[in-house]
Amino acid sequence: MSFRKVFSLPTFFSMVLFVALLGNQFAKAQNQDSTAVSISAATDSASTAAASPAIPTLISTDVDTTKMSWNLGDGQGNKVEIGKAETDYSAAYKSFAYYSLLFFLFCVFIGIIGKALRAYELTRAIQGKTEGVNWNRIQGVLFAFALLVGLYGAYWSYTNQGSMINHTSGSVHGEKIDFMFNVTLVITTIVFVITHILLFGFAYKYVGSDKRKAYYYPHNNALERLWTIVPAIVLTVLVLLGFFTWRGITNISEADQKKALNIEVTGEQFKWTVRYAGSDNQVGLRNYKLTTPTNNLGIDFRDQKSWDDKIAGDIVLPVNRSVRFTINSKDILHSFYIPEFRVQMNAVPGMPTYFQFTPKYTTEEMREKTNNPTYEYVLLCAKICGSGHYNMQVKVKVVSEQEYQEWLVQQPLFYNDDVKKEMQAASQKAAAETNKMAFNTK
C-alpha cells in the first residue's frame, strides 16, 4: 500500500483521533496526580497544625474582616463566590506524549497540503493544462533558502558565541595552542563556506528539467589531483603544527624540570589532594601500602625528602615561574584540567603523569582583562568519574612571588605530630614482634 493511499483511508483518521484522545487522557492523569499531591500536602500540613499547640490568630483592627472571602460577603450583605484555583497544565506540556502528538499533527498537516496540491494538479489535468506545479524549481528554491539560512546561522554563531572559545590564555604555552586552534578554525571555515555555496548553489542552478540532458562527466585527472593534493598539504601542515606545539609543551629538558616548582596533585573520588615540595623542591616517595587515616597519600616518611612537604587546600602559584605538576590517582581514571591555562592531563592509577607550564597573568590581572571581579582559575576533573564528579574542584590562585612565599610559610606539614606518633607506635610494635620472635627462637 502506497503512502498516498494511507491518507485516503478512514483508518488513518481514526488513528489521529485515538492519539488525540490518548494525549488528552494523559494530560488529565498528570493534572489528577498534581492535584492529589497538593491535596496530600494540604492534609499533611493540616494534621501537623492540629498536632501542634494552638496559636492565637492576630488580626489587625485596620482590616474589615467582613469583606474576606471566607465570610462569603462583601460587607453589604451580598455573597461573594470564592474563586477556584486555575488548573495547572505545565506538567502535560512537558510530557513526551504532548510533543509526540504535536509532531504527528504536523505530519498530518503536511499530508493535507500534499493532498490539496495533488487535487490542484488533477484539476489542471482535467482542464487540459498539462503544466502543473514545478516541484524541481520549488526544490531548488528551498535549497537556496537553506543555504542563506545556514550561512547566516554560522555568522550568528561566530558573532554571538565566538567569544566563548576566545578567552585569554593564562599560561605562556596557551598562546601557542590558541594560535593552532585559530589556524584550524580559519581553514575549516573557509572550506565550509566554499563547499556549501557550491553544493547548494549547484542544486539551485541545475534543477531537474525536461528541456536539457545532464552532461556525463565521469573523470578528470586535474580535478582528482587538485582535491587530493590540496587537502593533503593542509592536513600535513596542521598535523606538523600540532606535533611541534605539543612537543614543545611536553618535551621539557632536565635542567628546566629541576628549576620548576614541584607540586603533586592526587585525584580520588571525589576530591584532589595537593602536596607542595618543601625547601628541597622535591616531593617524598609514596607507597599505597603505607596509606592510613593519618597518611591518606601513603607517603613514605622514611624518605627524608618528605619531611618538609606541605599540604594545601587551594593551589597557589607564583606568576612567571615554571610549575611542574606530578599527577596521580588513588582509585580510577581522573583528568587534571585547568582550562584557562590550556592544561589537561589524565590522572592514571599506578602511573604518575606530568605537566609543566608557566602562569602568565595573576588572578587580579585576569579579573581586569575579563572585567569580572569574581574571576577565578579552577582545577577541574575532565573525566566523568562518578556521581560526585562535579565536586572535584580546587581554586587556583596566581600571585606574585612574594605573596606566594608568604602563603607557603603558613601551610601545615604532612609530617605532623599525629604522623610521628603513628610511626613511633608502629616502630615499637615492630620491635616488640622482633623481640618476641627472637625469644621464641631461643
C-alpha positions in Angstrom: 0.0 0.0 0.0 1.5 3.4 -1.0 1.8 6.3 1.3 -0.7 8.3 -0.7 -3.4 5.7 -0.2 -2.9 5.7 3.5 -4.1 9.3 3.8 -7.4 8.3 2.0 -8.3 5.5 4.4 -10.7 6.1 7.3 -8.4 4.1 9.5 -5.8 6.9 9.3 -8.2 9.5 10.7 -9.3 7.0 13.4 -5.7 6.7 14.4 -5.4 10.5 14.6 -8.5 10.7 16.8 -7.2 7.9 19.0 -3.8 9.5 19.6 -5.5 12.8 20.4 -7.8 11.2 22.9 -4.8 9.3 24.4 -2.9 12.6 24.8 -5.9 14.2 26.4 -6.2 11.4 28.9 -2.5 11.6 29.7 -2.8 15.3 30.4 -5.8 14.7 32.7 -3.8 12.0 34.5 -1.0 14.4 35.0 -3.3 17.0 36.4 -5.0 14.5 38.7 -1.6 13.4 40.0 -0.6 17.0 40.7 -4.0 17.7 42.4 -3.5 14.6 44.5 -0.1 15.7 45.5 -1.4 19.2 46.5 -4.3 17.6 48.5 -2.0 15.2 50.3 0.4 18.1 51.1 -2.5 20.2 52.4 -3.7 17.2 54.5 -0.2 16.7 55.9 0.1 20.4 56.8 -3.4 20.3 58.4 -2.5 17.3 60.5 0.7 18.9 61.5 -1.1 22.1 62.5 -3.6 20.0 64.6 -0.8 18.2 66.4 0.9 21.5 67.3 -0.3 23.7 70.1 -2.9 26.3 69.1 -1.6 29.7 68.4 -4.0 32.7 68.6 -4.6 34.4 65.3 -3.6 38.0 65.3 -5.9 40.1 63.1 -5.3 43.8 62.6 -8.2 46.1 63.5 -7.5 48.1 60.3 -8.8 45.2 58.2 -12.5 44.8 57.6 -12.9 41.0 58.1 -16.5 41.1 56.7 -15.0 41.5 53.3 -12.8 38.5 53.5 -13.5 35.6 51.1 -14.1 33.1 53.9 -17.1 35.1 55.1 -18.7 34.9 51.6 -19.6 38.6 51.9 -18.7 42.0 50.5 -19.7 43.9 53.6 -23.1 44.8 52.1 -24.9 41.5 52.7 -24.1 40.2 49.2 -22.4 36.8 49.0 -19.1 36.6 47.1 -18.0 33.4 45.5 -14.6 32.2 46.3 -12.5 31.9 43.1 -11.4 28.5 42.1 -7.7 27.8 41.5 -6.8 27.5 37.8 -5.7 24.1 36.6 -2.0 23.8 36.0 -1.2 22.1 32.7 2.5 22.7 32.8 3.3 19.0 33.5 1.3 18.0 30.4 3.2 20.5 28.2 6.5 18.9 29.4 5.4 15.3 28.7 6.6 13.1 25.8 3.0 12.4 24.7 2.3 16.1 24.2 5.2 16.7 21.8 4.7 13.4 20.1 1.1 14.4 19.3 2.3 17.8 18.1 4.8 16.1 15.7 2.1 13.7 14.5 -0.3 16.6 13.8 2.4 18.4 11.9 2.9 15.4 9.7 -0.9 15.3 9.1 -0.8 18.9 8.2 1.9 18.3 5.6 -0.1 15.4 4.3 -3.2 17.5 3.9 -1.1 20.1 2.0 0.2 17.4 -0.3 -3.4 16.1 -1.0 -4.5 19.6 -1.8 -1.7 20.1 -4.2 -2.4 16.8 -5.8 -6.1 17.8 -6.2 -4.9 21.0 -7.8 -2.8 19.1 -10.3 -5.6 16.7 -11.2 -7.9 19.7 -11.7 -5.5 21.3 -14.2 -5.1 17.9 -16.0 -8.9 17.7 -16.3 -8.9 21.3 -17.8 -6.3 20.2 -20.3 -3.5 22.1 -18.8 -0.5 19.8 -18.6 1.7 22.1 -16.7 1.4 21.5 -13.0 3.5 22.5 -10.0 7.2 22.7 -10.9 8.5 20.7 -8.0 12.0 20.8 -9.3 12.0 24.6 -9.2 10.5 24.6 -5.7 13.2 22.2 -4.5 15.9 24.4 -6.0 14.4 27.5 -4.2 14.3 25.6 -0.9 18.0 24.6 -1.4 18.9 28.3 -2.0 16.9 29.3 1.1 18.6 26.7 3.2 22.0 28.0 2.0 21.2 31.6 3.1 19.7 30.4 6.4 22.7 28.1 7.1 25.3 30.8 6.3 23.5 33.3 8.4 23.4 30.8 11.2 27.1 30.3 11.0 27.7 34.0 11.0 25.4 34.5 14.0 27.2 31.6 15.9 30.6 33.3 15.3 29.5 36.8 16.3 27.4 35.8 19.4 29.1 32.7 20.6 32.6 33.1 19.3 33.7 34.9 22.4 33.1 31.6 24.4 36.1 30.0 22.6 38.4 33.1 22.6 39.3 33.5 26.2 42.7 35.0 27.1 45.2 32.3 27.9 46.6 32.4 31.4 49.8 30.5 30.5 52.7 31.0 28.1 52.2 27.8 26.1 48.5 28.5 25.9 49.1 31.2 23.3 50.6 28.5 21.0 47.6 26.3 21.5 45.3 29.2 20.7 47.2 30.1 17.6 47.0 26.5 16.4 43.3 26.4 17.2 42.6 29.7 15.3 44.5 28.5 12.2 42.4 25.3 12.2 39.2 27.3 12.6 40.0 29.7 9.8 40.9 26.9 7.3 37.8 24.8 8.2 35.5 27.9 8.0 36.8 28.8 4.5 36.3 25.2 3.3 32.8 25.1 4.9 31.6 28.3 3.2 33.0 27.4 -0.3 31.8 23.8 -0.3 28.3 24.7 0.9 27.9 27.5 -1.6 28.9 25.1 -4.4 26.7 22.3 -3.1 23.5 24.3 -2.6 24.3 26.7 -5.5 24.5 23.8 -8.0 21.3 22.3 -6.6 19.6 25.6 -7.3 21.1 26.4 -10.7 20.9 22.9 -12.2 17.4 21.8 -11.2 15.8 18.9 -13.0 14.3 19.9 -16.4 12.9 18.1 -19.3 14.4 20.7 -21.6 18.0 19.6 -21.1 20.0 16.4 -20.5 22.7 16.1 -17.8 26.2 16.0 -19.0 28.1 12.8 -18.3 31.4 13.7 -16.7 33.0 10.5 -15.4 36.6 11.5 -14.7 39.1 14.4 -14.7 42.7 13.9 -13.8 43.3 17.5 -13.0 40.4 17.7 -10.5 41.5 14.5 -8.9 45.0 15.8 -8.3 43.6 19.1 -7.1 41.3 17.8 -4.4 43.8 15.2 -3.3 47.0 17.3 -3.1 45.4 20.5 -1.5 43.8 18.7 1.4 46.9 16.6 1.9 49.1 19.7 2.2 46.7 21.4 4.5 46.4 18.4 6.8 50.1 17.9 6.8 50.7 21.5 7.9 48.1 21.1 10.7 49.5 17.8 11.9 53.1 19.1 12.0 51.9 22.3 13.7 50.2 20.3 16.4 53.1 17.9 16.8 55.7 20.6 17.3 53.4 22.6 19.6 52.8 19.5 21.8 56.4 18.5 21.7 57.4 22.0 22.9 55.0 21.7 25.8 55.7 18.2 27.0 59.4 17.7 26.0 61.0 19.6 28.9 64.7 19.4 29.4 66.0 18.0 32.8 67.5 21.4 33.6 64.2 23.1 33.2 62.5 20.4 35.2 64.8 21.0 38.2 64.2 24.7 38.1 60.4 24.4 38.1 58.3 24.5 41.3 57.3 20.9 42.1 53.7 20.2 43.1 51.9 16.9 43.4 48.2 16.5 42.8 46.4 13.2 43.6 42.9 12.6 42.5 40.3 10.3 44.1 36.6 10.0 44.3 35.7 12.9 44.7 38.5 15.3 45.5 42.0 16.5 44.8 44.8 16.4 47.3 47.6 18.9 46.8 51.2 18.4 48.2 53.8 21.1 47.8 57.5 20.3 47.8 59.5 21.8 50.7 62.7 23.8 50.7 64.5 21.0 48.8 61.9 21.3 45.9 61.4 17.5 45.9 58.3 15.6 47.0 58.9 12.5 49.0 58.2 8.9 47.8 54.8 7.3 48.0 53.7 3.7 48.6 50.0 2.8 48.5 50.7 0.1 51.1 51.5 2.8 53.6 48.1 4.5 53.3 46.4 5.1 56.7 43.8 7.5 58.1 46.5 10.0 59.1 48.6 9.3 55.9 46.0 9.3 53.2 48.6 9.6 50.4 50.7 6.7 51.6 53.8 8.9 51.9 57.0 7.1 52.9 58.2 9.2 55.7 61.4 7.2 55.9 62.4 9.3 52.9 63.7 12.5 54.4 62.7 14.5 51.3 59.0 14.1 52.5 59.6 15.7 55.9 59.2 19.3 54.6 56.4 18.5 52.2 53.3 20.7 52.8 49.6 20.2 52.4 47.4 22.8 50.8 43.6 23.3 50.4 44.0 25.5 47.3 46.6 25.8 44.7 48.6 29.0 44.8 51.2 29.6 42.0 53.8 32.4 41.5 53.4 34.3 38.3 56.0 33.9 35.5 57.6 30.9 37.3 57.6 27.4 35.7 55.5 24.9 37.6 55.7 21.1 37.2 52.7 19.1 38.4 53.1 15.4 39.2 49.6 13.9 38.7 48.4 10.7 40.4 45.2 8.8 41.1 44.3 6.7 44.1 41.3 4.8 42.6 40.1 5.3 39.0 40.9 7.4 35.9 40.6 11.2 36.5 41.7 14.1 34.4 43.7 17.1 35.6 42.1 20.1 33.8 42.7 23.8 34.1 41.0 25.3 31.0 42.4 28.9 31.5 46.0 27.5 31.4 45.2 25.2 28.5 46.3 22.3 30.7 44.8 18.8 30.6 46.4 15.5 31.6 45.0 12.2 32.7 45.5 11.0 36.3 46.2 7.3 35.9 46.2 4.8 38.9 49.7 3.4 39.5 51.4 5.6 36.8 52.3 9.2 37.6 51.9 11.7 34.7 53.4 15.2 34.4 52.5 18.6 33.1 54.8 21.7 33.2 53.7 25.2 32.4 54.3 28.9 33.3 51.4 31.1 34.5 51.4 34.4 32.7 48.8 36.5 34.5 47.9 36.8 38.2 44.4 36.3 39.2 43.9 40.1 39.7 45.3 40.8 36.2 42.8 38.2 34.7 40.0 39.9 36.6 40.9 43.2 34.9 41.2 41.6 31.5 37.9 39.8 31.7 36.2 42.7 33.5 35.0 40.1 36.1 35.9 41.0 39.7 35.0 37.4 40.9 37.1 35.6 38.2 39.0 32.6 39.5 41.2 29.9 38.0 39.8 26.5 38.8 41.2 22.9 38.7 38.5 20.5 37.4 38.2 16.8 36.5 37.6 16.3 32.8 36.6 12.6 33.3 33.1 11.5 34.3 34.4 9.6 37.3 31.2 9.0 39.3 28.2 10.6 40.9 30.3 13.2 42.7 32.4 14.2 39.7 31.2 17.8 39.8 32.7 18.2 43.3 36.3 17.8 42.1 37.1 21.5 42.0 40.1 23.3 43.5 40.6 27.0 43.3 43.8 28.0 41.7 45.3 31.4 42.6 48.2 33.1 40.8 50.0 35.7 42.8 53.4 37.5 42.9 56.5 35.7 44.1 56.5 37.5 47.5 52.8 36.7 48.1 53.5 33.1 47.2 56.4 32.8 49.7 54.2 34.4 52.4 51.4 31.9 51.7 53.7 28.9 51.6 55.1 29.5 55.1 51.6 29.4 56.6 50.8 25.9 55.1 51.0 22.9 57.5 53.4 19.9 57.1 52.3 16.4 56.2 54.9 15.2 58.6 53.0 16.4 61.7 52.8 15.2 65.3 50.0 12.7 64.6 52.1 11.1 61.9 55.1 11.0 64.1 53.1 9.3 66.9 51.7 6.8 64.5 55.2 6.0 63.1 56.6 5.7 66.7 53.8 3.3 67.6 54.4 1.2 64.5 58.1 1.2 65.2 57.5 0.0 68.8 55.1 -2.7 67.6 57.6 -3.9 65.1 60.4 -4.0 67.7 58.1 -5.9 70.1 57.3 -8.5 67.4 61.0 -8.9 66.6 61.9 -9.5 70.3 59.1 -12.0 70.6 60.3 -13.9 67.6 63.8 -13.9 69.0 62.6 -15.1 72.4 60.6 -17.9 70.8 63.7 -18.9 68.7 65.7 -19.4 71.9 
